[in-house]
């Protein structure tokens, strides 16, 4: 088994407007940023996580993507996805048990679009 550790970086930003002070939360949850960037980014991320994580781990991971108390921030999410993608790409492809062997149909054949003379 391969194991890698990631740590969310906490960074509080402070600023003021007309003398009134404002402060950010220590880490912005990546899921909130995904929500702001559009449904496509959130759906793609959630789909990837659902495909590669076991169900219990996926539920916890997705909850932390929107948790302001224990967030997974954007850079950490990117690092995790990059690492998982690289590690999983190095795995030999295996068909799930119960799957038939042989080529997988693509929905088109080599004769699609060919006209017959006749």
N, C-alpha and C positions, 0 to 999 in steps of 0.2 A: 504494500500500500504506500502511496506517495502522499505526504502531508506537507502543506505550506501554511505559514501564518501570515495574516494581514492585520494591520492596525490602522484604524481611522485616525486621521490627524485632526486634533481639535485646534481651532484658531478663532478666537473671538475678535471681531472687528468693531471698533467704536468710531462714531462720528457725531457731529452735531449739526443742527440746522437752526439758525438764528439763536444760538446759545442753548438749545434744548438737546441733551445728550441721548443718543441711541446706541444700542449694542446688539450685535447678532448673537444667535445661539452658537454654541461651540462648534458644531458640525451640522451642515445642512443635509438632511436625508436625501439620498440619491433618488428615491422614488418620487419625492415631491418635485425635484428638478425634471424627472422624466415626465411627470404629469404636465408640467408647464411646457415641455418641448413638443407635446402632441401625443395622441393616442398610439401612433405607430411605434414610437420609441419604447413606450411602456409595454406595449403588446409584444414587441420583439424580445425585449429583455425578459419579461415574464414567461414567454414561450420557451426561450432558451433554458431558463432556470428549471421550468417544469419538465423539460426533456432530459436534463442531465442530473438533477438532484433527486434523492429519494423523497417521497412525498412529505414526510415529517420535516426534513431539513428544508425543503422548499417553502413550506408554510412559515417556518421560523425566519428564513432569510427574507422572504417577501414582506413579512411584518416589520422587520428591522429597516427595510428600505423607506419606511414612512414614520419610523419611531423617532421622536425628537429627543428622547432621553438616552437611547442607545442606538444612534443611527449608523448606517453604513453610508458613507459619503460617496460622492461621484468618483473621485480618484481611486478609492478602494474598490468600488464596484467595477470600474474599468479594469483594474489590476486583476481582480478575481476572474472576470469573464475572459480576459486575455489569457490568463494562466490556464483556466479550464479548457479553453478552445485549443491551446497549444498541446496540452497533455492528452486531450481526447483525440486530437488529430493523429497522434502518434500510436494510437491503439490499432491493432489489426481489426478489420471489419469482421464481425460475426453476425450471422443471422440469428434472430431470437429463436429459442427452442419452439418447435412446432411449426416453424416457417418452412415452406417448401424450398428446396434448393433450385439452382438453375438461374438463368437470367431473369431480371426483373423487367416486366413489360413497361414501356414508356408511353404507351397510348398511341403511338404511330408505328407504321410499318415502313419498310424500305420501298414498298410499292405505292405508298400514298402519293398522290399527285401525278403519278405516271399515267400517260394515256396509252391505250392499246390501239395498235394499228389494225384496222380491220375488216 
